[in-house]
Amino acid sequence: MTRAILAAVLVAAVAAIVVFAGKWLALVLALLAAWTAFVYATDRLKEVRLRRAFEREHGVAGRRLVIVYSRSPHWQEHIERHWLSRYGDRAVVLDWSDRSRWPRTGAPVAVEAFRRWGGAREFNPLVIAVPRHGSVRTVRFWRAFRDLKHGKDRTLRAAEAELERLAAEVSRP
């Protein structure tokens, strides 16, 4: 079922409930819609503020990448040898192994960016690209390094090609 059909069915169902249930349900649904719009607007405002703070603190210095990794023997040497030597001057580096020292409130902008765009899955290692304009993008490497551990390097090569593309893209003025 396409989204348009699903949305039409949902609207029809809500309309039927409103007609049969009366004014109170309509009021409750209107309040729910208003609350949803408020939560969405608040979330967008937080994102805009975070992007502005990131731009002020790191973007003006040309650092538009956030590299997050840990001291795992599966990837530490590779990341330090290949990524940091290549992108280190354009990146803010976060060591996931030190996350217990990251403050819950008032954290550095890069930590807040990781919390916002890193997600809850395959977040170590990863690279977040924060362009001046446009969508923030995240490249996840956990699966690629897992495959590499089993002798399959194709996933890592593809992810690193995506990283190279994003790094070039966000480095443009």
C-alpha positions as CSV (number, residue, x, y, z in Angstrom):
1,M,0.0,0.0,0.0
2,T,1.5,3.4,-1.0
3,R,1.9,6.2,1.5
4,A,-0.8,8.3,-0.3
5,I,-3.4,5.5,0.0
6,L,-2.4,4.8,3.6
7,A,-2.8,8.5,4.4
8,A,-6.2,8.7,2.7
9,V,-7.4,5.7,4.6
10,L,-6.2,7.2,7.9
11,V,-7.9,10.5,7.1
12,A,-11.1,8.7,6.3
13,A,-10.9,6.7,9.5
14,V,-10.3,9.8,11.6
15,A,-13.2,11.6,9.8
16,A,-15.5,8.7,10.5
17,I,-14.6,8.6,14.1
18,V,-15.1,12.4,14.5
19,V,-18.6,12.1,12.8
20,F,-19.7,9.2,15.0
21,A,-17.9,10.1,18.3
22,G,-18.8,13.8,18.5
23,K,-17.1,17.1,19.4
24,W,-14.9,15.9,22.2
25,L,-13.0,13.5,20.1
26,A,-12.4,16.2,17.5
27,L,-11.0,18.4,20.3
28,V,-8.7,15.7,21.5
29,L,-7.5,15.0,17.9
30,A,-6.9,18.7,17.3
31,L,-4.9,18.9,20.5
32,L,-2.8,15.9,19.5
33,A,-2.2,17.4,16.1
34,A,-1.1,20.7,17.8
35,W,1.2,18.8,20.2
36,T,2.8,16.9,17.3
37,A,3.4,20.1,15.4
38,F,5.0,21.7,18.5
39,V,7.3,18.7,19.1
40,Y,8.3,18.6,15.5
41,A,9.0,22.4,15.4
42,T,11.0,22.2,18.6
43,D,13.1,19.3,17.3
44,R,13.8,21.3,14.1
45,L,14.8,24.3,16.1
46,K,17.3,22.3,18.1
47,E,18.8,20.9,14.9
48,V,19.1,24.4,13.4
49,R,20.8,25.7,16.6
50,L,23.2,22.7,16.7
51,R,24.2,23.3,13.1
52,R,24.8,27.0,13.8
53,A,26.9,26.2,16.8
54,F,28.9,23.6,14.8
55,E,29.4,26.1,12.0
56,R,30.7,28.7,14.5
57,E,33.0,26.3,16.4
58,H,34.2,24.1,13.6
59,G,32.9,25.0,10.2
60,V,34.7,28.3,10.0
61,A,37.9,26.5,10.6
62,G,37.1,24.1,7.7
63,R,36.3,21.1,10.0
64,R,33.1,19.7,8.6
65,L,33.6,16.0,9.5
66,V,33.1,14.3,12.9
67,I,35.1,11.1,13.1
68,V,34.0,8.8,15.9
69,Y,35.9,5.6,16.7
70,S,37.2,3.7,19.6
71,R,40.5,2.0,20.5
72,S,39.3,-1.3,19.1
73,P,42.0,-3.5,17.6
74,H,39.6,-4.1,14.7
75,W,39.8,-0.6,13.4
76,Q,42.0,1.8,15.5
77,E,45.2,1.3,13.5
78,H,43.4,1.5,10.1
79,I,41.5,4.7,11.0
80,E,44.6,6.4,12.5
81,R,46.8,5.5,9.5
82,H,44.3,6.1,6.7
83,W,41.6,8.5,7.8
84,L,43.3,10.8,10.3
85,S,46.3,11.3,8.1
86,R,44.0,12.2,5.2
87,Y,41.0,14.0,6.9
88,G,42.4,14.9,10.3
89,D,42.8,18.6,9.4
90,R,39.1,18.7,8.2
91,A,37.7,16.7,11.1
92,V,36.8,16.8,14.8
93,V,37.8,13.4,16.3
94,L,35.9,11.8,19.1
95,D,37.2,8.7,20.9
96,W,34.2,6.5,21.8
97,S,36.3,4.8,24.4
98,D,36.3,8.1,26.4
99,R,32.5,8.6,26.2
100,S,32.2,8.2,30.0
101,R,34.0,11.6,30.3
102,W,31.5,13.3,27.9
103,P,29.2,15.5,29.9
104,R,25.5,14.9,29.7
105,T,24.7,18.6,29.5
106,G,26.9,21.3,28.2
107,A,28.8,18.8,26.1
108,P,31.1,20.0,23.3
109,V,29.3,20.7,20.0
110,A,30.9,17.7,18.3
111,V,29.6,15.4,21.0
112,E,26.1,16.9,20.6
113,A,26.4,16.4,16.8
114,F,27.3,12.7,17.4
115,R,24.3,12.3,19.8
116,R,22.0,14.0,17.2
117,W,23.1,12.3,14.0
118,G,25.0,9.2,15.2
119,G,21.9,7.2,15.9
120,A,21.6,4.2,18.1
121,R,22.9,1.5,15.7
122,E,26.3,0.9,14.2
123,F,27.6,4.2,15.6
124,N,31.2,3.2,16.1
125,P,33.1,3.8,14.0
126,L,31.3,6.4,11.9
127,V,31.8,9.7,10.2
128,I,29.3,12.6,10.2
129,A,29.6,15.1,7.4
130,V,28.1,18.5,8.2
131,P,27.9,20.6,5.1
132,R,27.4,24.4,5.2
133,H,24.1,23.8,3.4
134,G,22.0,20.7,2.9
135,S,21.5,17.5,4.8
136,V,23.9,16.1,7.4
137,R,25.0,12.7,6.3
138,T,26.4,9.8,8.3
139,V,28.7,7.0,7.0
140,R,28.6,3.9,9.3
141,F,31.6,1.6,9.3
142,W,30.9,-1.1,11.9
143,R,29.6,-3.6,9.4
144,A,32.4,-2.8,7.0
145,F,35.0,-3.6,9.6
146,R,33.1,-6.7,10.7
147,D,33.3,-7.9,7.1
148,L,37.0,-7.0,6.9
149,K,37.6,-9.1,10.0
150,H,36.3,-12.1,7.9
151,G,38.4,-11.3,4.9
152,K,35.9,-9.3,2.9
153,D,37.1,-5.8,2.1
154,R,34.5,-4.7,-0.4
155,T,32.1,-3.2,2.1
156,L,34.9,-1.1,3.7
157,R,36.1,0.1,0.3
158,A,32.6,1.2,-0.6
159,A,32.1,3.0,2.7
160,E,35.5,4.7,2.4
161,A,34.6,5.8,-1.2
162,E,31.5,7.3,0.2
163,L,33.6,9.0,2.9
164,E,35.9,10.4,0.3
165,R,33.0,11.7,-1.8
166,L,31.4,13.4,1.2
167,A,34.7,14.9,2.4
168,A,35.3,16.4,-1.0
169,E,31.7,17.7,-1.1
170,V,31.7,19.3,2.3
171,S,35.2,20.8,1.7
172,R,34.0,22.9,-1.3
173,P,33.3,26.5,-0.5
